[in-house]
Amino acid sequence: MTKKIAEKQKRKREENYTVYIVQCCDDTLYTGITTDIKRRLSEHNSDQLGAKYTRYRRPVKIVYTKNLKTHSEALKTEASIKRMNRSEKIRLIGT
């Protein structure tokens, strides 16, 4: 492994991750992961960036965030939220 790759992996492990849920203008929910929630919300609401799903459902607003220390934790949390049905997600948002 090169030194550059090792440094990149170390930085990735040291970043804080946020799992988030946004509510789209059509009341649907979208779940994702980011290291910069303000930037990501801006991307979701921009013309060029953001997820394809939210591109046609703007504006979106953040309704839930959870901060995690590792990418692995964030991926597991995102996957568990995505497996929830809508009523379970609404309950999660309300807590």
One Martini backbone bead per residue (centre of mass of N, CA, C, O) as a GRO file, in nm:
protein
   95
    1MET     BB    1   0.097   0.036   0.023
    2THR     BB    2   0.072   0.351  -0.011
    3LYS     BB    3   0.105   0.644   0.150
    4LYS     BB    4  -0.139   0.792   0.025
    5ILE     BB    5  -0.352   0.576   0.086
    6ALA     BB    6  -0.308   0.558   0.392
    7GLU     BB    7  -0.383   0.856   0.449
    8LYS     BB    8  -0.670   0.846   0.336
    9GLN     BB    9  -0.775   0.622   0.527
   10LYS     BB   10  -0.719   0.774   0.790
   11ARG     BB   11  -0.902   1.018   0.736
   12LYS     BB   12  -1.161   0.853   0.704
   13ARG     BB   13  -1.158   0.738   1.000
   14GLU     BB   14  -1.158   1.044   1.136
   15GLU     BB   15  -1.422   1.104   1.044
   16ASN     BB   16  -1.735   1.241   1.057
   17TYR     BB   17  -2.065   1.108   1.048
   18THR     BB   18  -2.385   1.153   0.874
   19VAL     BB   19  -2.703   1.056   0.925
   20TYR     BB   20  -2.985   1.115   0.703
   21ILE     BB   21  -3.307   1.285   0.673
   22VAL     BB   22  -3.519   1.375   0.410
   23GLN     BB   23  -3.777   1.592   0.307
   24CYS     BB   24  -3.983   1.610   0.056
   25CYS     BB   25  -4.227   1.784  -0.120
   26ASP     BB   26  -4.391   1.486  -0.137
   27ASP     BB   27  -4.318   1.342   0.158
   28THR     BB   28  -4.075   1.199   0.116
   29LEU     BB   29  -3.793   0.984   0.198
   30TYR     BB   30  -3.435   1.040   0.251
   31THR     BB   31  -3.131   0.850   0.280
   32GLY     BB   32  -2.799   0.936   0.420
   33ILE     BB   33  -2.446   1.026   0.380
   34THR     BB   34  -2.208   1.245   0.562
   35THR     BB   35  -1.955   1.510   0.645
   36ASP     BB   36  -2.158   1.756   0.528
   37ILE     BB   37  -2.468   1.871   0.577
   38LYS     BB   38  -2.483   2.150   0.442
   39ARG     BB   39  -2.372   2.068   0.167
   40ARG     BB   40  -2.576   1.838   0.107
   41LEU     BB   41  -2.831   2.006   0.110
   42SER     BB   42  -2.744   2.191  -0.119
   43GLU     BB   43  -2.719   1.964  -0.329
   44HIS     BB   44  -3.016   1.866  -0.319
   45ASN     BB   45  -3.110   2.181  -0.402
   46SER     BB   46  -2.975   2.158  -0.668
   47ASP     BB   47  -2.939   2.123  -1.015
   48GLN     BB   48  -2.668   1.922  -1.029
   49LEU     BB   49  -2.688   1.791  -0.755
   50GLY     BB   50  -2.741   1.508  -0.603
   51ALA     BB   51  -2.984   1.301  -0.595
   52LYS     BB   52  -3.198   1.171  -0.815
   53TYR     BB   53  -3.443   1.153  -0.629
   54THR     BB   54  -3.433   1.471  -0.534
   55ARG     BB   55  -3.431   1.638  -0.802
   56TYR     BB   56  -3.773   1.604  -0.830
   57ARG     BB   57  -3.814   1.691  -0.489
   58ARG     BB   58  -3.810   1.993  -0.460
   59PRO     BB   59  -3.760   2.073  -0.170
   60VAL     BB   60  -3.546   1.996   0.097
   61LYS     BB   61  -3.546   1.865   0.442
   62ILE     BB   62  -3.427   1.827   0.749
   63VAL     BB   63  -3.536   1.561   1.002
   64TYR     BB   64  -3.254   1.390   1.043
   65THR     BB   65  -2.979   1.311   1.275
   66LYS     BB   66  -2.660   1.116   1.295
   67ASN     BB   67  -2.368   1.079   1.471
   68LEU     BB   68  -2.057   0.930   1.357
   69LYS     BB   69  -1.724   0.799   1.357
   70THR     BB   70  -1.778   0.585   1.127
   71HIS     BB   71  -1.838   0.451   0.824
   72SER     BB   72  -1.948   0.180   0.918
   73GLU     BB   73  -2.167   0.286   1.108
   74ALA     BB   74  -2.314   0.453   0.893
   75LEU     BB   75  -2.388   0.221   0.700
   76LYS     BB   76  -2.553   0.056   0.906
   77THR     BB   77  -2.758   0.275   0.975
   78GLU     BB   78  -2.863   0.330   0.693
   79ALA     BB   79  -2.962   0.040   0.639
   80SER     BB   80  -3.166   0.027   0.875
   81ILE     BB   81  -3.341   0.262   0.776
   82LYS     BB   82  -3.405   0.149   0.486
   83ARG     BB   83  -3.569  -0.102   0.615
   84MET     BB   84  -3.777   0.078   0.693
   85ASN     BB   85  -4.070   0.194   0.729
   86ARG     BB   86  -4.243   0.477   0.734
   87SER     BB   87  -4.349   0.462   1.030
   88GLU     BB   88  -4.068   0.415   1.156
   89LYS     BB   89  -3.942   0.679   1.054
   90ILE     BB   90  -4.139   0.872   1.191
   91ARG     BB   91  -4.071   0.779   1.476
   92LEU     BB   92  -3.769   0.853   1.461
   93ILE     BB   93  -3.808   1.157   1.403
   94GLY     BB   94  -3.982   1.212   1.672
   95THR     BB   95  -3.726   1.144   1.881
   0.00000   0.00000   0.00000
